[in-house]
Amino acid sequence: MKVRTDILRLAKELHTWVGICAGILLFICFFAGGLSMFQHDLSKWATPPQQSLNTVEFHQYNDLVSQVQQRHPEAQKSFQINLNSKEFHYAPIQWQPAQSQAHDDHAFDTDQSAMLATLKPDGTLQVEQENLSKLGWLIEQLHETAGIPGMLGHHTLGVYVMGVVSVLYFLALMTGLIILLPTLVKDYFAIRQGKNKKRFWLDAHNVIGITSLPFHILISVTVIVFAFHDLFYDGLGQLVSKGKPLFERPAAVQIADPVPQLDVEKILLKVQQQAQGYEVSSVSFNNLDQPAKASARVSLYSPDQMLRGDNFDVMFFNPYQPAPYSTANLNTQSSGLDQLIRSMFSLHFGNYGGDFTRWLYLALGLGGAFLFYSGNILWIESRVKRQKNPNLAPPTQRKDVQFVANLTIGACLGTVFGIFMSMLIGRWAYVLSPELHSINAWFMYIYYTIFIFSLMLSFVLGGARALPTLLLSIVIVLLLMPLTSTIALLLPEIGLWSSSSSLWWVDVFAILFAGLFFRFYRQAQARVQSAEVGSLWSVAQNK
């Protein structure tokens, strides 16, 4: 297919500069996004077993709720029960103490004020204050915000920034497609290795970009919607509803009994009858002291359905109502328009098709991270000055090329290093500090410390020196993860714990990733040793 020369030139300019401006932030989001497919598993992997309370049988929930409400009156107003929830795996019931401050679900919870409870084998109540690892939540926040701190309204600032970045991202995808059209068939699977590093990075960039193009278009469009949906709804409200809210709150339900009794087990049975094909993950009860305004929010999961939430569909109803519960929010009951909207959410979250889709999205996320990293490296390689005549003085590299190289290596590898270091410290934190109340603050400080350190290292030493150093550091941290599990098996008395039987794969993948990054390290070392004096990748250039 032929494309006009002027259009091709413009597309190349746009693709280059849009990619450079957005590439590093997109790398962070995609690397963390791939890992976030298993965010709740990683949180469980990093939580000591003794901090998870025993589960209870279905027929014990009413007794559990009754005992909690008798001893903790604040739970008479609101609480949450957890059944088969990946996120809330640690206790069958939880609630907020009376003095606790309202927590913003969009922010990273380092306060850990929730109360947890279960029944002991003898039927008596066991109550503990929340003290859990939210490692997966940190990874999810990096996925949503690229690590940009701060709040703007009721959303994190990073969400809005990534909305703008995704507009550039979509533009980069379209211009990249235009650039490839003339040679698409010939160059699609051609990855040419050799002395021409620019050609290798270009081929790898093109193969991954074209292969995963539908996925990237979907992600870019849905992120824009996620970031600016409030503005979209407000605009639609002005046009369609004359300024009135698009979604009206449901009217209060009339409850005949002035002092109704809450029967949790009966509610669960009723939900299971009406939402066949789903399993109940958790139920949040609120305003129970005002029967007419009381509400229940049921989170349900099915691997066979497109889900509206990241890992759940929802039902809303008054828990005291005798009438059948509304199933309008379930995928099985959705209208055509709602099915379209739901599919956009579900395709972004990868919450359909069970574990196969999660592993596929992990691969696509990591592949996307490589796409953006390779794009920056390609830009750098295209502008590196090479010594053509050995009798002349070594070339001086452009400052902007050195800056982008240092920034790319420091930020991208700093993200990887920071996440893996947080995972490792999560296993050792309670050994180093047995009385630690909340490890979540540690996760945040560790990540940002490592990230900033990696950036500083890259700019102080230069990308050529920092690249193998950071890669080797990542390898060491990854190998220490399965070593930690081995030590936990041999010396359980020191306070470590081994991975549970369902999470052994985390240690296995740590070993596989260590092997991959060690290969990257060897390649980086070889390039430094073979680089000509004056090259961007020469150590002599960066002394």
C-alpha positions as CSV (number, residue, x, y, z in Angstrom):
1,M,0.0,0.0,0.0
2,K,1.3,3.4,-1.0
3,V,1.2,6.4,1.3
4,R,2.0,10.0,0.1
5,T,5.4,11.1,1.1
6,D,4.3,14.2,2.9
7,I,1.7,12.3,4.9
8,L,4.4,9.7,5.8
9,R,6.8,12.4,6.9
10,L,4.2,14.1,9.1
11,A,3.2,10.7,10.6
12,K,6.8,9.9,11.5
13,E,7.3,13.3,13.2
14,L,4.1,12.9,15.2
15,H,4.8,9.3,16.1
16,T,8.3,10.1,17.2
17,W,7.6,13.1,19.5
18,V,4.3,11.8,20.8
19,G,6.0,8.5,21.6
20,I,8.9,10.2,23.4
21,C,6.5,12.4,25.5
22,A,4.3,9.6,26.6
23,G,6.5,6.5,26.4
24,I,8.0,6.4,29.9
25,L,4.6,7.0,31.7
26,L,3.0,4.3,29.5
27,F,5.9,1.9,30.3
28,I,5.1,2.3,34.1
29,C,1.4,1.8,33.6
30,F,1.8,-1.2,31.3
31,F,4.4,-3.0,33.4
32,A,2.4,-2.5,36.6
33,G,-0.9,-3.2,34.7
34,G,0.4,-6.6,33.6
35,L,1.2,-7.5,37.2
36,S,-2.1,-6.0,38.4
37,M,-3.9,-8.9,36.8
38,F,-2.7,-10.8,39.9
39,Q,-2.8,-7.9,42.3
40,H,-4.9,-9.7,44.9
41,D,-2.8,-12.9,44.7
42,L,0.3,-10.8,45.2
43,S,-1.2,-9.1,48.3
44,K,-2.0,-12.5,49.7
45,W,1.5,-13.7,48.9
46,A,2.9,-10.8,50.9
47,T,0.6,-11.2,53.9
48,P,1.7,-13.4,56.8
49,P,-0.7,-16.3,57.3
50,Q,-1.3,-15.3,60.9
51,Q,-2.8,-12.0,59.7
52,S,-5.6,-13.9,57.8
53,L,-8.5,-15.1,60.1
54,N,-10.2,-18.4,59.7
55,T,-13.2,-18.7,57.4
56,V,-16.6,-19.7,58.7
57,E,-19.3,-22.1,57.3
58,F,-22.3,-20.7,55.5
59,H,-24.6,-21.4,58.5
60,Q,-22.4,-19.5,60.9
61,Y,-22.7,-16.0,59.3
62,N,-25.8,-15.0,61.2
63,D,-24.2,-16.0,64.5
64,L,-21.0,-14.1,63.5
65,V,-22.9,-11.0,62.6
66,S,-24.9,-11.1,65.8
67,Q,-21.9,-11.5,68.1
68,V,-20.0,-8.7,66.3
69,Q,-23.0,-6.3,66.6
70,Q,-23.4,-7.1,70.3
71,R,-19.8,-6.3,71.1
72,H,-19.2,-3.6,68.6
73,P,-22.3,-1.3,68.2
74,E,-20.7,0.6,65.3
75,A,-21.3,-2.6,63.2
76,Q,-25.0,-2.2,63.7
77,K,-24.9,0.5,61.1
78,S,-22.6,-1.0,58.5
79,F,-20.3,-3.9,57.9
80,Q,-19.1,-6.2,55.1
81,I,-19.1,-10.0,54.9
82,N,-16.6,-11.8,52.7
83,L,-17.2,-15.2,51.2
84,N,-15.1,-16.1,48.2
85,S,-13.4,-12.8,47.5
86,K,-9.9,-12.5,46.1
87,E,-9.6,-9.0,47.4
88,F,-11.1,-9.5,50.9
89,H,-9.6,-13.0,51.5
90,Y,-8.4,-12.2,55.1
91,A,-11.6,-12.3,57.2
92,P,-15.3,-13.3,56.9
93,I,-16.5,-10.0,58.3
94,Q,-15.0,-6.5,58.6
95,W,-16.2,-3.0,59.6
96,Q,-14.9,0.5,60.5
97,P,-14.6,1.5,64.1
98,A,-16.6,4.5,65.3
99,Q,-13.7,6.9,65.5
100,S,-12.2,6.1,62.1
101,Q,-12.0,8.6,59.3
102,A,-13.7,8.0,56.0
103,H,-11.3,6.4,53.6
104,D,-11.1,7.3,50.0
105,D,-11.0,4.1,47.9
106,H,-9.0,5.9,45.3
107,A,-6.1,6.6,47.7
108,F,-3.5,4.1,49.0
109,D,-4.6,3.0,52.5
110,T,-1.8,3.2,55.0
111,D,-4.1,3.8,58.0
112,Q,-5.3,0.2,58.3
113,S,-8.2,1.1,60.7
114,A,-10.7,-1.6,59.7
115,M,-11.7,-4.2,62.3
116,L,-11.8,-7.9,61.3
117,A,-13.5,-10.8,63.0
118,T,-14.2,-14.5,62.7
119,L,-15.4,-17.4,64.9
120,K,-13.0,-19.6,66.8
121,P,-13.6,-23.4,66.6
122,D,-15.5,-23.2,69.9
123,G,-17.9,-20.6,68.4
124,T,-16.5,-17.6,70.4
125,L,-15.7,-14.3,68.6
126,Q,-12.1,-13.4,67.6
127,V,-11.5,-9.7,66.7
128,E,-8.4,-8.2,65.3
129,Q,-7.4,-4.8,63.8
130,E,-6.6,-4.8,60.1
131,N,-2.8,-5.3,59.5
132,L,-2.5,-6.5,56.0
133,S,-0.3,-6.2,53.0
134,K,-1.8,-4.2,50.2
135,L,1.1,-4.8,47.8
136,G,-1.3,-5.5,44.9
137,W,-3.0,-2.2,45.6
138,L,0.3,-0.3,45.3
139,I,0.8,-2.0,41.9
140,E,-2.7,-1.1,40.8
141,Q,-2.1,2.5,41.8
142,L,1.0,2.6,39.7
143,H,-1.0,1.1,36.8
144,E,-3.7,3.8,37.1
145,T,-1.5,6.8,37.8
146,A,2.1,6.0,36.6
147,G,3.1,6.8,40.2
148,I,2.1,10.5,39.9
149,P,1.1,11.5,43.5
150,G,-1.7,13.8,44.5
151,M,-5.5,14.1,44.4
152,L,-7.6,16.3,42.1
153,G,-11.2,16.2,43.3
154,H,-12.2,12.6,44.1
155,H,-9.7,11.1,41.7
156,T,-5.9,10.9,41.8
157,L,-4.1,13.4,39.7
158,G,-2.3,10.7,37.8
159,V,-5.6,9.4,36.4
160,Y,-6.2,12.7,34.7
161,V,-2.6,12.9,33.5
162,M,-2.8,9.4,32.0
163,G,-6.1,10.4,30.3
164,V,-4.2,13.1,28.5
165,V,-1.3,10.8,27.8
166,S,-3.7,8.2,26.3
167,V,-4.9,10.8,23.8
168,L,-1.2,11.0,22.7
169,Y,-1.0,7.3,22.9
170,F,-3.9,6.8,20.5
171,L,-2.3,9.3,18.1
172,A,1.0,7.4,18.3
173,L,-0.8,4.2,17.4
174,M,-2.5,5.7,14.4
175,T,0.6,7.4,13.1
176,G,2.7,4.2,13.7
177,L,0.2,2.3,11.6
178,I,0.5,4.8,8.7
179,I,4.3,4.5,8.8
180,L,4.1,0.7,8.6
181,L,1.5,0.4,5.9
182,P,3.9,0.6,2.9
183,T,6.1,-2.3,4.2
184,L,3.7,-4.1,6.5
185,V,3.7,-7.5,4.7
186,K,7.4,-7.5,4.0
187,D,8.6,-6.4,7.4
188,Y,6.0,-7.8,9.7
189,F,7.9,-10.8,11.2
190,A,11.4,-9.7,10.1
191,I,13.6,-9.3,13.2
192,R,17.1,-8.7,11.9
193,Q,19.9,-9.1,14.4
194,G,23.4,-7.9,13.8
195,K,25.7,-4.9,14.3
196,N,22.9,-2.5,13.3
197,K,21.1,-2.1,16.7
198,K,18.7,0.4,15.3
199,R,17.3,-2.1,12.8
200,F,16.9,-4.7,15.6
201,W,15.0,-2.3,17.9
202,L,12.8,-1.1,14.9
203,D,11.9,-4.7,13.9
204,A,11.1,-5.7,17.5
205,H,9.1,-2.6,18.0
206,N,7.1,-3.1,14.9
207,V,6.3,-6.8,15.5
208,I,5.0,-6.2,19.0
209,G,3.1,-3.1,18.0
210,I,1.3,-4.6,15.0
211,T,0.5,-7.9,16.7
212,S,-1.1,-6.2,19.7
213,L,-2.6,-3.2,17.9
214,P,-6.2,-4.0,18.7
215,F,-5.4,-4.4,22.4
216,H,-3.6,-1.1,22.4
217,I,-6.4,0.8,20.7
218,L,-8.9,-0.6,23.2
219,I,-6.7,0.3,26.2
220,S,-6.1,3.9,24.9
221,V,-9.8,4.6,24.3
222,T,-11.0,3.1,27.5
223,V,-8.4,5.0,29.6
224,I,-9.6,8.3,28.1
225,V,-13.2,7.3,29.1
226,F,-12.1,6.3,32.6
227,A,-10.2,9.5,33.2
228,F,-12.8,11.9,31.9
229,H,-16.1,10.1,32.5
230,D,-17.3,12.7,35.0
231,L,-16.9,15.4,32.3
232,F,-18.7,13.2,29.8
233,Y,-21.6,12.6,32.1
234,D,-21.8,16.3,33.0
235,G,-21.9,17.2,29.4
236,L,-24.6,14.6,28.6
237,G,-26.5,15.8,31.6
238,Q,-26.6,19.3,30.2
239,L,-27.5,18.2,26.7
240,V,-30.0,15.3,27.4
241,S,-31.3,15.9,30.9
242,K,-31.3,19.7,31.0
243,G,-28.8,19.8,33.9
244,K,-30.5,17.1,35.9
245,P,-28.4,14.0,37.0
246,L,-28.3,11.2,34.5
247,F,-28.6,8.6,37.2
248,E,-31.3,9.3,39.8
249,R,-31.0,7.7,43.3
250,P,-33.5,5.0,43.9
251,A,-36.5,6.0,46.1
252,A,-36.5,4.8,49.7
253,V,-38.2,1.4,50.1
254,Q,-41.2,1.2,52.4
255,I,-40.5,-1.3,55.1
256,A,-43.6,-2.5,57.0
257,D,-41.7,-3.7,60.1
258,P,-40.3,-0.7,62.0
259,V,-37.6,-2.9,63.6
260,P,-36.7,-5.5,60.9
261,Q,-34.2,-8.2,61.6
262,L,-31.3,-8.7,59.3
263,D,-31.0,-12.3,58.1
264,V,-27.7,-12.6,56.3
265,E,-27.9,-16.2,55.4
266,K,-31.4,-15.7,53.9
267,I,-30.2,-12.8,51.9
268,L,-27.3,-14.9,50.5
269,L,-29.6,-17.7,49.5
270,K,-32.0,-15.3,47.8
271,V,-29.1,-13.7,45.8
272,Q,-27.8,-17.1,44.7
273,Q,-31.3,-18.0,43.5
274,Q,-31.6,-14.8,41.4
275,A,-28.1,-14.6,40.2
276,Q,-27.5,-18.1,38.9
277,G,-24.2,-18.7,37.2
278,Y,-22.5,-16.2,39.6
279,E,-20.8,-16.8,42.9
280,V,-21.0,-14.2,45.7
281,S,-17.7,-12.6,46.6
282,S,-18.7,-10.1,49.3
283,V,-21.7,-8.1,50.5
284,S,-21.5,-4.6,52.0
285,F,-24.3,-3.4,54.2
286,N,-24.9,0.3,54.9
287,N,-27.4,2.5,56.8
288,L,-28.8,-0.5,58.6
289,D,-30.0,1.8,61.4
290,Q,-32.4,3.4,58.9
291,P,-34.4,0.6,57.4
292,A,-36.0,2.6,54.6
293,K,-32.6,3.8,53.4
294,A,-30.6,0.7,54.1
295,S,-28.6,-0.7,51.2
296,A,-26.7,-3.9,50.3
297,R,-24.0,-4.0,47.6
298,V,-23.3,-7.6,46.5
299,S,-20.1,-8.3,44.5
300,L,-20.4,-11.4,42.3
301,Y,-18.0,-13.2,40.0
302,S,-18.4,-15.4,37.0
303,P,-15.6,-16.3,34.6
304,D,-18.2,-16.7,31.8
305,Q,-19.5,-13.1,32.0
306,M,-18.3,-9.6,31.0
307,L,-18.0,-7.9,34.4
308,R,-18.5,-4.2,35.1
309,G,-16.0,-3.9,37.9
310,D,-12.3,-5.0,37.8
311,N,-13.3,-8.4,39.1
312,F,-17.0,-8.4,39.8
313,D,-20.6,-7.6,38.8
314,V,-22.8,-5.9,41.4
315,M,-26.4,-6.0,42.7
316,F,-27.9,-3.2,44.8
317,F,-31.0,-3.6,46.9
318,N,-32.5,-2.9,50.4
319,P,-31.6,-5.9,52.6
320,Y,-34.9,-5.6,54.4
321,Q,-37.1,-5.6,51.3
322,P,-39.4,-8.6,50.9
323,A,-39.6,-8.1,47.1
324,P,-37.2,-9.8,44.7
325,Y,-33.8,-8.1,44.3
326,S,-32.9,-6.1,41.2
327,T,-30.6,-7.9,38.9
328,A,-30.5,-5.1,36.3
329,N,-26.8,-4.5,36.9
330,L,-25.8,-8.0,36.0
331,N,-24.4,-8.8,32.6
332,T,-27.1,-11.5,32.0
333,Q,-29.8,-8.8,32.4
334,S,-28.2,-5.9,30.6
335,S,-29.6,-3.9,27.7
336,G,-27.8,-3.6,24.4
337,L,-26.2,-0.2,25.2
338,D,-25.2,-1.4,28.7
339,Q,-23.6,-4.5,27.1
340,L,-21.5,-2.3,24.9
341,I,-20.3,-0.1,27.9
342,R,-19.8,-3.2,30.0
343,S,-17.7,-4.9,27.3
344,M,-15.4,-1.8,27.2
345,F,-14.8,-2.1,31.0
346,S,-14.4,-5.9,30.8
347,L,-12.0,-5.8,27.9
348,H,-9.8,-3.3,29.7
349,F,-9.8,-5.1,33.0
350,G,-9.4,-8.6,31.4
351,N,-11.9,-10.0,33.9
352,Y,-13.6,-12.5,31.5
353,G,-12.5,-16.0,30.6
354,G,-10.9,-16.8,34.0
355,D,-7.2,-17.4,34.5
356,F,-6.4,-17.9,30.8
357,T,-7.3,-14.2,30.1
358,R,-5.4,-13.0,33.1
359,W,-2.2,-14.7,31.9
360,L,-2.8,-13.4,28.4
361,Y,-3.2,-9.9,29.7
362,L,-0.1,-10.3,31.8
363,A,1.8,-11.1,28.6
364,L,0.2,-8.2,26.7
365,G,1.0,-5.8,29.5
366,L,4.6,-6.7,29.7
367,G,4.8,-6.7,25.9
368,G,3.3,-3.2,25.9
369,A,6.0,-2.1,28.4
370,F,8.6,-3.4,26.0
371,L,7.0,-1.6,23.1
372,F,7.3,1.8,24.8
373,Y,10.9,1.1,26.1
374,S,12.0,-0.1,22.6
375,G,10.4,3.1,21.1
376,N,12.6,5.3,23.3
377,I,15.7,3.2,22.6
378,L,15.0,3.3,18.9
379,W,14.8,7.2,19.1
380,I,18.1,7.2,20.9
381,E,19.8,4.8,18.5
382,S,18.6,6.9,15.5
383,R,20.4,10.0,16.9
384,V,23.6,8.5,18.3
385,K,26.7,9.9,16.6
386,R,29.1,7.2,15.4
387,Q,32.8,7.6,14.7
388,K,33.2,7.0,11.0
389,N,36.9,8.0,10.7
390,P,39.2,6.5,13.4
391,N,41.7,9.2,12.8
392,L,39.3,11.9,14.0
393,A,38.4,12.8,17.5
394,P,35.5,10.8,19.1
395,P,32.1,12.4,18.4
396,T,30.3,14.4,21.1
397,Q,26.8,13.1,21.7
398,R,23.9,15.5,21.8
399,K,22.7,16.6,25.2
400,D,19.1,15.8,24.5
401,V,19.9,12.3,23.4
402,Q,21.9,11.7,26.6
403,F,19.1,13.1,28.6
404,V,16.4,10.8,27.0
405,A,18.7,7.8,27.4
406,N,19.4,8.5,31.1
407,L,15.7,9.2,31.8
408,T,14.5,6.1,29.9
409,I,17.0,3.8,31.7
410,G,16.5,5.3,35.1
411,A,12.7,5.6,35.0
412,C,11.9,2.3,33.3
413,L,14.3,0.1,35.2
414,G,13.6,2.1,38.4
415,T,10.0,1.1,38.1
416,V,10.8,-2.6,37.7
417,F,13.5,-2.5,40.5
418,G,11.1,-0.6,42.8
419,I,8.2,-3.0,42.4
420,F,10.3,-6.1,42.9
421,M,12.1,-4.6,45.9
422,S,8.8,-3.8,47.5
423,M,7.7,-7.4,47.0
424,L,10.9,-8.7,48.6
425,I,10.8,-6.3,51.6
426,G,7.2,-7.3,52.1
427,R,8.4,-10.8,53.0
428,W,11.1,-9.5,55.4
429,A,9.4,-6.5,57.0
430,Y,7.8,-8.4,59.9
431,V,11.1,-10.1,60.7
432,L,12.9,-6.8,60.8
433,S,10.1,-5.1,62.7
434,P,7.8,-7.6,64.5
435,E,5.6,-4.9,66.0
436,L,5.0,-3.3,62.6
437,H,1.4,-2.2,62.3
438,S,1.1,-1.3,58.7
439,I,3.5,-2.3,56.0
440,N,1.7,-0.3,53.3
441,A,3.6,2.8,54.1
442,W,6.8,0.8,53.7
443,F,5.7,-0.3,50.2
444,M,5.2,3.3,49.2
445,Y,8.4,4.6,50.6
446,I,10.5,1.7,49.2
447,Y,9.1,2.1,45.7
448,Y,9.7,5.8,45.5
449,T,13.1,5.6,47.1
450,I,14.3,3.0,44.7
451,F,12.7,4.8,41.7
452,I,14.4,8.1,42.6
453,F,17.7,6.3,43.4
454,S,17.6,4.7,39.9
455,L,17.0,8.0,38.2
456,M,19.8,9.7,40.1
457,L,22.1,6.8,39.4
458,S,21.4,7.0,35.7
459,F,22.0,10.7,35.5
460,V,25.1,10.7,37.7
461,L,26.8,7.7,36.2
462,G,25.3,7.9,32.8
463,G,23.0,5.4,31.1
464,A,25.9,3.2,29.9
465,R,27.1,2.6,33.4
466,A,23.7,2.5,35.1
467,L,22.1,0.0,32.7
468,P,24.1,-3.1,33.7
469,T,24.1,-2.0,37.3
470,L,20.4,-1.7,37.5
471,L,19.8,-4.9,35.6
472,L,22.1,-6.9,37.9
473,S,20.3,-5.4,40.9
474,I,17.0,-6.5,39.6
475,V,18.3,-10.1,39.1
476,I,19.6,-10.2,42.7
477,V,16.3,-9.0,44.1
478,L,14.3,-11.6,42.0
479,L,16.6,-14.4,43.1
480,L,16.2,-13.4,46.8
481,M,12.4,-14.0,46.5
482,P,12.5,-17.8,46.1
483,L,15.5,-17.9,48.5
484,T,13.4,-16.2,51.1
485,S,10.7,-18.9,50.6
486,T,13.4,-21.6,51.0
487,I,14.7,-20.0,54.2
488,A,11.1,-19.9,55.5
489,L,10.8,-23.6,55.0
490,L,14.1,-24.4,56.7
491,L,13.9,-21.7,59.5
492,P,10.2,-20.9,60.2
493,E,11.0,-19.7,63.7
494,I,12.6,-16.5,62.5
495,G,9.2,-15.2,61.4
496,L,9.3,-15.8,57.6
497,W,6.6,-17.7,55.9
498,S,6.7,-19.9,52.7
499,S,4.3,-19.4,49.8
500,S,1.0,-21.2,50.0
501,S,0.4,-24.1,47.7
502,S,-1.8,-21.9,45.4
503,L,0.9,-19.2,45.1
504,W,4.0,-21.2,44.4
505,W,4.0,-19.8,40.9
506,V,5.2,-16.4,42.2
507,D,8.6,-17.8,43.2
508,V,8.8,-19.8,39.9
509,F,8.2,-16.7,37.9
510,A,10.7,-14.7,40.0
511,I,13.3,-17.3,38.9
512,L,12.2,-17.1,35.2
513,F,12.3,-13.3,35.3
514,A,15.7,-13.4,37.0
515,G,17.0,-15.5,34.1
516,L,15.6,-13.0,31.5
517,F,17.0,-10.0,33.2
518,F,20.4,-11.7,33.6
519,R,20.4,-12.2,29.9
520,F,19.7,-8.5,29.5
521,Y,22.5,-7.8,31.9
522,R,25.0,-9.9,29.9
523,Q,24.0,-8.1,26.7
524,A,24.4,-4.7,28.3
525,Q,27.8,-5.7,29.6
526,A,28.9,-6.9,26.2
527,R,27.7,-3.7,24.5
528,V,29.6,-1.5,27.0
529,Q,32.8,-3.5,26.4
530,S,32.5,-3.4,22.7
531,A,31.3,0.2,22.4
532,E,33.6,2.6,20.6
533,V,35.1,5.5,22.5
534,G,32.7,8.4,22.2
535,S,29.7,6.2,21.7
536,L,26.6,6.9,23.9
537,W,27.0,3.3,25.3
538,S,30.7,3.7,26.0
539,V,31.8,3.9,29.7
540,A,34.5,6.3,28.6
541,Q,31.9,8.7,27.3
542,N,30.2,8.8,30.7
543,K,33.1,9.2,33.0
